[in-house]
Amino acid sequence: MSDLDLVQQLEERSRLAPDRVVRLTGMVAGESFELLIFRGFSSSTTHPTAFDPDASVLPDGTRLDSAELLEGPLNPANSAVMAGPMTPMDLLAQASW
């Protein structure tokens, strides 16, 4: 499964869990990359994303390494980690969020 497919599945899953935020981290072009998914929408906190909602939120060459499930809505000063860190595939496979 590609990272883009994984992100799309996590977006779909997050629509069913509106009180959770997914944080994905990895690397792109030798730099740290972070993506947040909340209520079916993704946004990078480290790299620009296209204004077009049909465009990929992952820059070319992105490698996703880790995932966390956070209590939402997100409070950056005090994130409550519900699960993780784990691989993004392991987060998708979790039966309960």
N, C-alpha and C positions, 0 to 999 in steps of 0.2 A: 504494500500500500504506500502510495506517495505521501509526503508530508502535507500536500495540499488536500488530498482526499481525507486524511486524518483530521485536519483542521475543519473541513466541511462537516464531518461526522460529529466532531465535538461541538460545533456551532448548533447543529440540529439537536443534539442531546441537551445543550444548555437552555434551549427554548423550554424544555420540560422541567428545568430546575432554575426558576428565576431568582432564587435566593443564593445562587452559587456563582463564582467567578473562576474561570480556568486561567491559570498562568502557565504559558509555555515559554521555555528559554532554550537558547541554542546559540549558533554562530552563523554569521554570514560575512563573507569576504574578510575573515580574520577578526571580526568585531562581535561583541556580545549582541544578542538579539532577544527581545522580549515581546510576547504577544499576549494580550488579554482578550478573553472571550466572555461576554456577558449577554444573556438573553438572546442568543443567536447571532450576535454581532462581534466581529473581531477588530482589534486596533493594536497596532504596534506602538509601544512606548519608546522605542529606541530608533526607529527608522520611519521615514515618511510612507504613508499609504495613499493609494490612488483615491481620488474623490468618487470614482466610478464604483458602485457597489458590486458590479459584476467582475471587476478586476481582482486578481489575486492579491491577498494581503502579505504574501511571502515574497520577498525579493528573490531573484534568481540565485541559486546556490545556497539557500537557507538549509541548515541542518538543525532539526529540533531534537534536543537531548533530554529534557526534563520537563515534568508537568507537576503542577500542584492544583488542588481544589481548595478554593478559599471561600469563606463566608461572604456573601454579598448583601447589600452593595459594599463595594470595596472601600475601606478606609486606609489609604496609603500609610498613615502614621501608625496604624495598629492592625495589620492583616492577621486574620484568624485562619490558620491553615487547618483545613478539615481532613486532608489526605495528601500524602506525598512528602518529599519529592519522590517521583517514580518516572518510568518511561511514559511517553504520551500514549503508547498502545495499552499499557497497563491501566492508565486512567480511563481510557475508552472502554476497557473490558470490565471495569468495576460495575457490579450489579446495582449498587445503591449509591446515590450521591447525597 
